[in-house]
């Protein structure tokens, strides 16, 4: 993987810091509209190439993967341009704003024989696999609750009258798309698509959701997903069954520690070796790339399409509209 990145936010640094640790991965180029910003990012990794015109980076034959980490509203168009240029694509979450966009990009990747993935940590974490393995032990599931509330570094700017991208409806921002998405992915990854989803949002005057509670209804149980960007909490998740429960420490984007409690006793899983969630994500992706495993990419993209539909249904229920997108 010789990666060119789009975007210069903190997520690029966190992901690429882990990516370059993987065998066969090279950070080849940076694209940023600002030469100064792009050079500052590139210098952290010793990257020589900084582009300020996206098509120039997409024309670089040394770049074979593009990591899209721009504002949410740009993901679809930039991923499409990268695929059309013959590049494999890793697109940061949320992959797009609706199912049709996700399925359209998946079809384009398939037609061109390219790999396409959404950057989402939860589903590839070792502890997530442990949770799935232990579900039967706690008996029929009756309640699920997930909490991920993190005070945004951009919230003070919003309160001061500015409109950072992450709180801008025109950039597909908001708590649901940025942070509660992880909770929804966690529940979906374990139980599939719900029969019904509702979203009870707290809204800013510009219409964006600062936080809220999504309720996913399944046969026999409900799942409550709480996410917010204007407050902080003791984050984690509980899956409660008739014979016990599973507790997840820290946000489900990390699943740092998992405890399974049943009538037979307690089992604690602490197997992620203190490594970051992005380490496990990039280990998974680098392995897929090395193996040319497009079949797993297809399955992952089907999951991403489901999630984009689920997010869209939640937004519709809350009346959240992205101008120029919806």
JOBEL-V628141 format. One record per residue. N is the residue number from 1. RES is the residue in one small letter. OMEGA is omega in degrees with one decimal (NA if undefined). BURIAL is + if it has 24 or more other C-alpha atoms within 12 Angstrom, else -. Layout:
BEGIN
N & RES & OMEGA & BURIAL
N & RES & OMEGA & BURIAL
END
This chain:
BEGIN
1 & x & 173.2 & +
2 & x & -164.4 & +
3 & x & 166.7 & +
4 & x & -175.5 & +
5 & x & 173.8 & +
6 & x & -178.8 & +
7 & x & -177.2 & +
8 & x & 178.4 & +
9 & x & -177.5 & +
10 & x & -177.8 & -
11 & x & 179.3 & +
12 & x & 178.6 & +
13 & x & -177.6 & +
14 & x & -178.0 & -
15 & x & -175.8 & +
16 & x & 175.4 & +
17 & x & 177.5 & +
18 & x & -177.4 & +
19 & x & -175.2 & +
20 & x & 175.1 & +
21 & x & -175.3 & -
22 & x & 178.2 & +
23 & x & 176.8 & -
24 & x & -179.6 & -
25 & x & 178.9 & +
26 & x & 174.1 & +
27 & x & -169.5 & +
28 & x & -171.5 & +
29 & x & 177.2 & +
30 & x & 169.2 & +
31 & x & 173.5 & +
32 & x & 177.6 & +
33 & x & 179.6 & -
34 & x & 178.3 & -
35 & x & -178.6 & -
36 & x & 179.8 & -
37 & x & 179.2 & -
38 & x & -179.5 & +
39 & x & 178.9 & +
40 & x & 177.2 & -
41 & x & -177.8 & +
42 & x & -177.3 & +
43 & x & 177.4 & -
44 & x & -173.6 & -
45 & x & -177.9 & +
46 & x & 179.3 & -
47 & x & -176.5 & +
48 & x & -172.7 & -
49 & x & 174.1 & +
50 & x & -179.8 & +
51 & x & 173.0 & +
52 & x & 173.7 & +
53 & x & -173.4 & -
54 & x & -178.6 & +
55 & x & 177.7 & +
56 & x & 177.5 & -
57 & x & -179.5 & +
58 & x & 177.9 & +
59 & x & -178.5 & -
60 & x & -177.5 & +
61 & x & 179.6 & -
62 & x & 178.6 & -
63 & x & 177.0 & +
64 & x & 174.2 & +
65 & x & 173.7 & +
66 & x & 176.2 & +
67 & x & -177.5 & +
68 & x & -179.4 & +
69 & x & 178.6 & +
70 & x & 175.2 & +
71 & x & -172.2 & +
72 & x & -174.6 & +
73 & x & -178.1 & +
74 & x & -173.7 & +
75 & x & -175.1 & +
76 & x & -175.5 & +
77 & x & -177.8 & +
78 & x & 175.2 & +
79 & x & 179.0 & +
80 & x & 179.3 & +
81 & x & 179.6 & +
82 & x & 177.7 & +
83 & x & 179.3 & +
84 & x & 178.2 & +
85 & x & 176.7 & +
86 & x & -179.0 & +
87 & x & 166.7 & +
88 & x & -173.2 & +
89 & x & 165.0 & +
90 & x & -176.7 & +
91 & x & -179.5 & +
92 & x & 176.4 & +
93 & x & -13.8 & +
94 & x & -172.9 & +
95 & x & -179.8 & +
96 & x & -179.9 & +
97 & x & 179.4 & +
98 & x & -179.5 & +
99 & x & -175.5 & +
100 & x & 178.8 & -
101 & x & -178.8 & +
102 & x & -179.2 & +
103 & x & 177.4 & +
104 & x & 178.1 & +
105 & x & 177.8 & +
106 & x & 179.0 & +
107 & x & 178.7 & +
108 & x & 178.4 & +
109 & x & 179.8 & +
110 & x & -178.8 & -
111 & x & -177.1 & -
112 & x & 179.8 & -
113 & x & -175.9 & -
114 & x & 176.6 & +
115 & x & -177.3 & +
116 & x & -176.4 & +
117 & x & 170.2 & +
118 & x & 178.0 & +
119 & x & 178.2 & +
120 & x & -172.5 & +
121 & x & -165.1 & +
122 & x & -170.0 & +
123 & x & -176.8 & +
124 & x & -179.1 & +
125 & x & 177.2 & +
126 & x & -179.2 & +
127 & x & 176.2 & +
128 & x & 176.4 & +
129 & x & 178.1 & -
130 & x & 178.2 & +
131 & x & -179.8 & +
132 & x & -179.4 & +
133 & x & -172.7 & -
134 & x & -175.8 & +
135 & x & -177.4 & +
136 & x & -176.0 & -
137 & x & -177.8 & +
138 & x & 177.0 & +
139 & x & 179.1 & -
140 & x & -179.7 & -
141 & x & -178.9 & +
142 & x & 179.9 & +
143 & x & 171.6 & +
144 & x & 175.5 & +
145 & x & 178.8 & +
146 & x & 177.4 & +
147 & x & 174.7 & +
148 & x & 179.0 & +
149 & x & -175.1 & +
150 & x & -178.5 & +
151 & x & -175.5 & -
152 & x & 175.8 & +
153 & x & -179.5 & -
154 & x & -174.4 & +
155 & x & 179.0 & +
156 & x & 177.3 & -
157 & x & 176.6 & -
158 & x & -180.0 & +
159 & x & 178.5 & -
160 & x & 176.0 & -
161 & x & 175.9 & -
162 & x & 178.3 & -
163 & x & 176.5 & +
164 & x & -177.8 & +
165 & x & -174.9 & +
166 & x & 176.3 & +
167 & x & -176.2 & +
168 & x & 178.5 & +
169 & x & -179.5 & +
170 & x & 177.7 & +
171 & x & 178.6 & +
172 & x & -179.3 & +
173 & x & 177.3 & +
174 & x & -174.8 & +
175 & x & -179.0 & +
176 & x & -175.3 & +
177 & x & -173.0 & +
178 & x & -169.0 & +
179 & x & 179.0 & +
180 & x & 174.0 & +
181 & x & -179.7 & +
182 & x & 177.9 & +
183 & x & 179.5 & +
184 & x & 177.9 & +
185 & x & 179.5 & +
186 & x & -178.5 & +
187 & x & 179.1 & +
188 & x & -178.5 & +
189 & x & 179.8 & +
190 & x & -169.0 & +
191 & x & -179.5 & +
192 & x & -177.4 & -
193 & x & 178.4 & +
194 & x & 174.9 & +
195 & x & -175.8 & -
196 & x & 174.8 & -
197 & x & 173.1 & +
198 & x & -179.9 & +
199 & x & -179.1 & +
200 & x & -168.9 & +
201 & x & 167.1 & +
202 & x & -169.6 & +
203 & x & 168.6 & +
204 & x & -178.6 & +
205 & x & 178.0 & -
206 & x & 175.8 & +
207 & x & -177.4 & +
208 & x & 177.8 & +
209 & x & 176.0 & +
210 & x & 178.9 & +
211 & x & 179.1 & +
212 & x & -179.7 & +
213 & x & 173.3 & +
214 & x & 178.2 & +
215 & x & 179.3 & +
216 & x & -175.5 & +
217 & x & 178.7 & +
218 & x & 174.9 & +
219 & x & 176.4 & -
220 & x & 179.4 & -
221 & x & 174.8 & +
222 & x & 176.8 & +
223 & x & 179.7 & +
224 & x & -178.5 & +
225 & x & -178.4 & +
226 & x & 178.2 & +
227 & x & -179.5 & +
228 & x & 178.8 & +
229 & x & 179.9 & +
230 & x & 179.1 & +
231 & x & 178.8 & -
232 & x & -173.7 & -
233 & x & 168.7 & -
234 & x & -169.2 & -
235 & x & 178.5 & +
236 & x & -178.6 & +
237 & x & 173.9 & +
238 & x & 171.0 & +
239 & x & -170.4 & +
240 & x & 178.7 & +
241 & x & -178.3 & +
242 & x & -174.7 & -
243 & x & -179.8 & -
244 & x & -179.1 & +
245 & x & 174.7 & +
246 & x & 178.7 & +
247 & x & 178.6 & +
248 & x & 178.2 & +
249 & x & 178.2 & +
250 & x & -176.3 & +
251 & x & -178.5 & +
252 & x & 171.7 & +
253 & x & -177.2 & +
254 & x & -178.6 & +
255 & x & -170.1 & +
256 & x & -176.7 & +
257 & x & -176.8 & +
258 & x & 177.9 & +
259 & x & 178.0 & +
260 & x & -177.7 & +
261 & x & 175.8 & +
262 & x & 177.9 & +
263 & x & -179.5 & -
264 & x & 179.6 & -
265 & x & -174.6 & -
266 & x & 175.6 & -
267 & x & -179.4 & -
268 & x & 176.6 & -
269 & x & 178.1 & +
270 & x & -168.1 & -
271 & x & -174.6 & -
272 & x & 166.9 & +
273 & x & 179.1 & -
274 & x & 179.8 & -
275 & x & -177.9 & -
276 & x & 176.3 & +
277 & x & -179.1 & +
278 & x & 173.8 & +
279 & x & -178.8 & +
280 & x & 177.7 & +
281 & x & -176.6 & +
282 & x & 174.2 & +
283 & x & 178.9 & +
284 & x & -176.4 & +
285 & x & 178.9 & +
286 & x & 177.9 & +
287 & x & 177.2 & -
288 & x & -178.8 & +
289 & x & -178.8 & +
290 & x & -178.5 & -
291 & x & -174.7 & -
292 & x & -172.5 & -
293 & x & -179.2 & -
294 & x & 179.6 & +
295 & x & 176.1 & -
296 & x & 175.9 & -
297 & x & 179.2 & +
298 & x & 179.1 & +
299 & x & 178.9 & -
300 & x & -179.5 & +
301 & x & 175.2 & +
302 & x & 176.3 & +
303 & x & 179.4 & +
304 & x & 178.4 & +
305 & x & 175.8 & +
306 & x & -176.7 & +
307 & x & 178.4 & +
308 & x & 175.2 & +
309 & x & -178.6 & +
310 & x & 177.5 & +
311 & x & -179.6 & +
312 & x & 178.1 & +
313 & x & 178.6 & +
314 & x & 178.6 & +
315 & x & 178.9 & +
316 & x & -179.5 & -
317 & x & -178.6 & -
318 & x & -179.4 & +
319 & x & 179.8 & -
320 & x & -175.7 & +
321 & x & 175.2 & +
322 & x & -176.7 & +
323 & x & 178.5 & -
324 & x & -179.4 & -
325 & x & -179.0 & -
326 & x & NA & -
END
